[in-house]
Amino acid sequence: MVITENKKYLFEKMKVPKAVMYLVVPTIISQLITIIYNWADVFFVGQLNDTFQMAAITICYPAFMMTTALSNLLGIGGASVISRALGNNNYDKIKKTATLSLLLSIIFSIVYSLFMFLLNDPLLYLLGADKDTIGFAKDYLFWVVILGSLPSVTNYTLSHLIRSIGKSQSASIGIAMGGIINIILDPIFIFVFNLDVTGAAIATCISNCLACAYFIIYLIVAKKDSLLNFSFKNLKVRDKVLLDSLASGLSGFFLTLMALFSNASINHLMSTYSAAAISGVNIAKKVDLCVVAFAQGFAQGVLPLIGYNFASKDTKRMNAVIKFSLFVSILFAVICVILFSLLPRPIVNIFIKDEQTVEFATDFLRILCLSMPLTTLIFLFNTIFQATQQTTRAMITILLRKGIIDIPIMIFLNHLIPIYGIVISQPLVDCSASIVAIILYITFLRKQKAQLTPII
């Protein structure tokens, strides 16, 4: 199976704005729906007006983020390799990469589930649980992570692989479907069955299982016409596909892994104050995820287009894609900054009515929204580096944003400005990371000028 004329037209000839929007709109929609269903857990549990149950979701969130890290490592890494293989017409490599990514997603997710099962209690206490929240946190973690890792990692990995061959709409349907099902099931399990925060976790687990089932059925139905071919016969011991795929996905993995450590540190520091502080920062970060979802969706959607044109050495088109992507994504982020700065309290009130939690969340949201354009910039540059095999640049960009310097800064600022210093650290770190990302991108452009036709 070779790439169709329609796909060649999409990657090579279609006007850049149209090609970008064709790939990114379905991805952004699916990402936003995913965020909405994350909001749904917070919203419906928030209606219980129980800060301990709300705090349990926050405590478990870093553990759940690890499933995203694994799907980024295997899914985004595989998608990057596949998009470049398309540009080089290397269809054998596409089959090998797809098979390996799927196989490893199953193995890694099972190992992670076993790890979380064996170290359940100590990890939850490390993440900020106490005697009031540990019971709720254990129940939530069991369904979302211990049972839910396999379908969660697998369905997101498959969505990245399907999107890499230009099937962005099909990939996004599965993710969006899972989100919509979760939104429907949340109130049923929480209020009708009176399962409270455990009900939210069960709804998430079921929705991920159904999304995974969709992708499996889709791949079986589309097998004859798809570039993706999953078979162990595609793999050989001496192939370099594994290293190529893991190297390409490494920055995506660390992007989430470092965010995991950062969020765990925030929870731990906030837990020394009150459950209201933990719940407040949780709500503020959930709203902030609206911009993160847009940035991630845009970046993931445009990755195949950048990777394809990089591999086929069409640097003029690649540069046009990058410029248009930067303009649209930053414009959206600026609009969100204005909206969240002017209307933080009404937005926070959607999730919870507890006055102390609302006060914290309102203040935290005003602080976090300052860095939204910078966050968007970092995500897009990271994707550019992933798509063009700039592993070191991608890793530097991510490590500077999360985990390396933000944790020491939030600890330091927490001593100077208790509670609020923890949140103020984010805009400061994003500012420094975005400056470094711009410098790395400029050096990348100069490198391309020396090797190929000028990009600018």
C-alpha positions in Angstrom: 0.0 0.0 0.0 1.5 3.4 -1.0 0.4 6.8 -0.1 -2.7 8.0 -2.1 -2.8 11.0 -4.3 -5.2 12.7 -1.9 -2.6 12.4 0.9 0.2 13.6 -1.4 -1.9 16.6 -2.2 -2.5 17.2 1.5 1.1 17.0 2.4 2.7 18.6 -0.7 0.3 20.9 -2.6 -2.7 22.0 -0.5 -2.5 25.6 0.6 -0.7 25.8 3.9 -3.5 27.3 6.0 -6.0 24.8 4.7 -3.7 21.8 5.2 -2.8 22.9 8.7 -6.4 23.5 9.7 -7.5 20.2 8.1 -5.1 18.3 10.3 -5.3 20.3 13.5 -9.0 21.2 13.9 -10.1 17.6 14.6 -7.1 17.1 16.9 -7.9 20.3 18.8 -11.5 19.4 19.2 -10.6 15.9 20.5 -8.1 17.5 22.9 -10.6 20.0 24.2 -13.2 17.3 24.7 -10.6 15.4 26.6 -10.1 18.4 28.8 -13.8 18.9 29.2 -14.2 15.4 30.5 -11.3 16.1 32.9 -13.3 19.1 33.9 -16.3 16.9 34.2 -14.7 14.9 37.0 -13.9 18.1 38.9 -17.3 19.7 38.1 -19.5 16.8 39.2 -17.4 15.9 42.2 -17.3 19.6 43.0 -21.1 19.5 43.3 -20.7 17.3 46.3 -19.0 20.3 48.0 -16.5 17.9 49.7 -13.0 19.4 49.5 -11.5 16.0 50.5 -13.0 14.2 47.5 -11.9 17.1 45.3 -8.4 17.0 46.7 -8.3 13.2 46.0 -8.6 13.9 42.2 -5.8 16.4 42.5 -3.6 14.0 44.4 -4.1 11.2 41.8 -3.7 13.4 38.8 0.2 13.0 38.6 -0.2 9.2 38.6 -2.8 9.5 35.8 -0.5 11.8 33.8 2.1 9.0 33.7 -0.2 7.1 31.3 -0.1 10.2 29.0 3.7 10.2 29.3 3.8 6.6 28.1 1.5 7.3 25.2 3.6 10.3 24.2 6.8 8.3 24.2 5.3 5.5 22.0 2.6 7.4 20.1 4.2 10.7 19.3 7.6 9.0 18.8 6.1 6.5 16.4 4.1 9.3 14.7 7.2 11.4 14.1 9.0 8.4 12.6 6.0 7.5 10.4 5.6 11.1 9.1 9.2 11.2 8.0 9.0 7.7 6.5 6.0 8.9 4.4 8.2 11.8 3.2 10.8 9.3 2.1 8.3 6.8 0.7 9.6 4.2 3.2 6.5 2.1 3.7 8.3 -0.8 5.3 9.5 1.4 8.1 5.9 2.6 8.7 4.7 -1.0 9.3 7.6 -1.7 11.7 7.1 1.5 13.6 3.4 1.0 14.0 3.7 -2.6 15.2 6.5 -1.7 17.7 4.6 1.3 19.1 1.5 -0.7 19.8 3.3 -3.7 21.3 5.3 -1.5 23.7 2.3 0.5 24.7 0.6 -2.7 25.9 3.7 -3.9 27.7 4.6 -0.6 29.4 1.0 0.1 30.5 0.7 -3.4 32.2 4.1 -2.9 34.0 3.0 0.5 35.2 -0.3 -0.8 36.5 1.5 -3.5 38.5 3.9 -1.0 39.9 1.1 1.3 41.1 -0.8 -1.7 42.6 2.2 -2.8 44.6 3.2 0.7 45.8 -0.3 2.2 46.1 -0.3 3.7 49.7 3.3 5.1 49.9 3.0 6.8 46.5 -0.3 8.4 47.4 1.1 9.8 50.7 4.1 11.0 48.7 1.7 12.8 46.3 0.1 14.7 49.2 -2.6 12.3 50.6 -3.4 12.4 54.3 -5.8 10.5 56.7 -8.8 12.5 55.3 -8.1 12.0 51.6 -6.3 8.6 51.4 -9.5 6.5 51.1 -10.9 8.6 48.3 -7.6 8.8 46.5 -7.1 5.0 46.7 -10.5 4.3 45.2 -10.0 6.9 42.4 -6.5 5.5 41.6 -7.7 1.9 41.4 -10.1 2.5 38.5 -8.3 5.3 36.6 -4.7 4.0 36.8 -4.4 0.4 38.1 -7.3 -0.9 35.9 -7.3 2.0 33.4 -3.7 2.3 32.3 -3.9 -0.3 29.5 -6.9 1.2 27.6 -5.7 4.7 28.3 -2.1 4.3 26.9 -3.2 2.1 24.0 -6.0 4.3 22.7 -3.9 7.5 22.8 -0.9 5.7 21.2 -3.2 4.4 18.4 -4.7 7.9 17.9 -1.2 9.4 17.3 -0.3 6.6 14.8 -3.5 7.0 12.9 -3.1 10.8 12.8 0.5 10.5 11.5 -0.7 9.1 8.1 -3.1 12.0 7.6 -6.2 10.4 9.2 -6.7 13.2 11.7 -10.5 13.0 11.7 -10.6 9.3 12.4 -8.0 9.6 15.2 -9.9 12.4 16.8 -13.3 10.7 16.7 -12.0 8.0 19.0 -10.6 10.4 21.6 -13.7 12.6 21.4 -16.0 9.7 21.7 -14.2 8.6 24.9 -14.6 12.1 26.3 -18.3 12.4 25.5 -19.0 9.0 27.0 -17.2 10.0 30.2 -19.2 13.2 30.5 -22.5 11.2 30.2 -21.4 8.5 32.7 -20.0 10.9 35.3 -23.4 12.1 36.8 -24.9 8.6 36.5 -22.2 6.9 38.6 -21.7 9.9 41.0 -25.3 10.8 41.7 -27.6 8.1 40.5 -25.5 5.2 41.9 -24.2 7.4 44.8 -20.6 6.4 44.2 -19.2 9.9 44.6 -15.5 10.3 43.5 -15.3 6.5 42.9 -18.1 6.9 40.3 -16.1 9.5 38.4 -13.1 7.1 38.3 -15.3 4.2 37.0 -16.7 6.5 34.3 -13.2 7.4 33.2 -12.1 3.8 33.0 -15.1 2.7 31.0 -14.8 5.6 28.5 -11.1 4.8 27.9 -12.0 1.1 27.3 -14.7 2.1 24.7 -12.3 4.5 23.0 -9.7 1.7 22.8 -12.4 -0.6 21.3 -13.2 2.0 18.6 -9.6 2.2 17.5 -9.3 -1.6 17.3 -12.5 -1.9 15.2 -11.4 1.0 13.0 -8.0 -0.6 12.2 -9.6 -3.9 11.4 -12.2 -2.3 9.1 -9.6 0.0 7.4 -6.9 -2.7 7.2 -7.0 -3.1 3.4 -6.7 0.6 2.7 -4.4 1.7 5.6 -0.7 2.3 5.6 -0.6 1.0 9.1 0.0 -2.8 9.3 0.3 -4.4 12.7 2.2 -7.7 12.6 5.1 -9.2 14.5 6.5 -10.3 11.1 7.3 -6.6 10.5 9.9 -6.6 13.3 13.5 -7.7 13.1 16.1 -7.8 15.9 18.6 -5.6 14.1 16.2 -2.9 13.0 16.9 0.6 14.3 13.2 1.5 14.4 13.1 1.1 18.2 15.8 3.6 18.9 14.5 6.0 16.3 11.0 5.9 17.7 12.0 6.2 21.3 14.4 9.0 20.6 11.7 10.9 18.7 9.2 10.4 21.5 11.5 11.1 24.4 10.8 14.8 24.7 7.1 14.1 24.6 7.6 11.6 27.4 9.6 14.0 29.5 7.1 16.8 28.8 4.5 14.9 30.7 6.9 13.2 33.2 8.3 16.5 34.3 4.8 17.9 34.5 4.0 15.0 36.7 6.8 15.8 39.1 5.9 19.4 39.0 2.3 18.8 39.8 3.2 16.3 42.5 5.4 19.0 44.1 2.6 21.5 43.9 0.3 19.1 45.6 2.8 18.3 48.3 3.5 21.9 49.0 -0.1 22.9 49.0 -1.1 20.0 51.3 0.9 21.7 54.1 -1.8 24.5 54.0 -5.3 23.2 53.5 -7.5 21.0 51.3 -9.0 24.2 50.0 -5.6 25.3 48.7 -5.1 21.9 46.9 -8.6 22.1 45.4 -8.1 25.7 44.4 -4.9 25.0 42.5 -6.5 22.0 40.9 -9.4 24.0 39.6 -7.1 26.8 38.3 -4.9 24.3 36.5 -8.0 22.6 35.0 -9.0 25.9 33.4 -5.4 26.5 32.3 -5.5 23.1 30.6 -7.9 24.7 28.0 -4.9 26.5 26.5 -2.6 23.5 27.0 -5.2 21.3 25.1 -5.3 23.8 22.3 -1.5 24.0 22.1 -1.0 20.2 22.3 -3.8 19.6 19.8 -2.4 22.1 17.3 1.2 20.7 17.8 0.1 17.1 17.4 -2.0 17.9 14.4 0.7 19.7 12.6 3.5 17.3 13.4 2.9 15.0 10.4 2.9 17.9 8.0 6.2 19.3 9.4 7.8 15.8 9.5 6.8 15.0 5.9 8.1 18.2 4.4 11.3 18.0 6.4 12.0 14.5 5.1 11.1 15.4 1.6 13.3 18.5 1.9 10.6 21.0 1.0 11.9 23.6 3.5 9.9 26.4 2.0 6.6 24.7 2.7 7.8 23.5 6.1 8.6 27.1 7.1 5.2 28.3 5.9 3.5 25.7 8.1 5.6 26.7 11.1 4.9 30.4 10.7 1.1 29.9 10.3 1.0 27.6 13.3 2.8 30.1 15.5 0.5 32.9 14.5 -2.8 31.0 15.1 -1.8 29.3 18.3 -0.4 32.4 20.0 -3.4 34.5 19.0 -5.7 32.0 20.7 -3.5 32.0 23.8 -3.7 35.9 24.0 -7.5 35.8 23.8 -7.6 33.3 26.7 -5.3 35.5 28.8 -7.8 38.4 28.3 -10.8 36.2 29.1 -9.3 34.5 32.2 -7.9 37.8 33.6 -11.3 39.6 33.3 -13.6 36.7 34.4 -11.8 34.4 36.7 -14.4 34.1 39.5 -17.4 33.3 37.3 -15.3 30.6 35.6 -14.2 29.1 38.9 -17.7 29.2 40.3 -18.7 26.7 37.6 -16.7 24.0 39.4 -17.3 24.7 43.1 -19.1 27.0 45.5 -16.9 26.7 48.6 -15.9 30.3 49.2 -12.3 29.6 50.4 -11.6 27.3 47.5 -13.1 29.9 45.1 -10.8 32.6 46.5 -7.7 30.5 46.0 -8.7 29.3 42.6 -9.5 32.8 41.3 -6.1 34.2 42.4 -4.3 31.2 41.1 -6.0 31.4 37.7 -5.0 35.1 37.3 -1.4 34.2 37.9 -1.3 31.1 35.6 -3.0 32.7 32.6 0.0 35.2 32.3 2.2 32.4 30.9 -0.4 31.0 28.4 1.2 32.4 25.2 4.6 31.3 26.4 3.3 27.7 27.0 1.8 27.6 23.5 5.2 28.7 22.0 7.1 26.0 23.9 4.7 23.3 22.8 5.0 24.2 19.2 8.8 24.5 19.2 9.0 21.2 20.9 6.9 19.6 18.2 9.0 21.2 15.5 12.1 19.7 17.1 10.4 16.3 17.4 9.3 16.3 13.7 12.7 17.2 12.5 14.8 14.8 14.6 16.2 17.5 16.8 16.1 15.3 19.9 18.6 17.3 22.0 16.8 20.6 21.3 13.4 19.1 22.1 14.8 17.7 25.4 16.3 21.0 26.5 13.1 22.9 25.7 11.0 20.5 27.9 13.4 20.0 30.8 13.8 23.8 31.2 10.0 24.2 31.4 9.1 21.4 33.9 10.9 19.5 36.7 14.5 20.9 36.5 14.2 24.5 37.6 10.5 25.0 38.4 10.5 22.8 41.5 13.4 24.6 43.2 11.9 28.0 42.2 8.5 27.1 43.6 10.0 25.9 46.9 12.1 29.1 47.1 9.1 31.4 46.3 6.9 29.5 48.7 9.2 30.7 51.5 9.0 34.3 50.3 5.3 34.3 49.4 3.5 31.5 51.1 1.0 29.6 49.0 1.0 32.1 46.1 4.7 31.7 45.4 4.1 28.1 44.4 1.9 29.3 41.5 4.0 32.4 40.6 6.9 30.1 39.7 5.1 28.9 36.5 5.1 32.2 34.5 8.7 32.8 35.5 9.8 29.4 34.3 7.8 29.6 31.1 9.4 32.9 30.3 12.9 31.6 30.6 12.1 28.3 28.8 10.5 30.2 25.9 13.5 32.4 25.4 15.8 29.3 25.3 13.3 27.6 22.8 13.5 30.7 20.5 17.3 30.6 20.6 17.4 26.9 19.8 15.0 27.4 16.9 17.1 30.2 15.5 20.2 27.9 15.6 18.1 25.2 14.0 17.3 27.5 11.1 20.9 28.4 10.6 21.8 24.7 10.6 19.2 24.1 7.9 20.5 27.0 5.8 23.9 25.4 5.8 22.6 22.0 4.7 19.6 22.7 2.5 18.0 25.6 0.8 17.3 28.5 3.1 14.1 28.2 5.2 13.5 31.9 5.6 
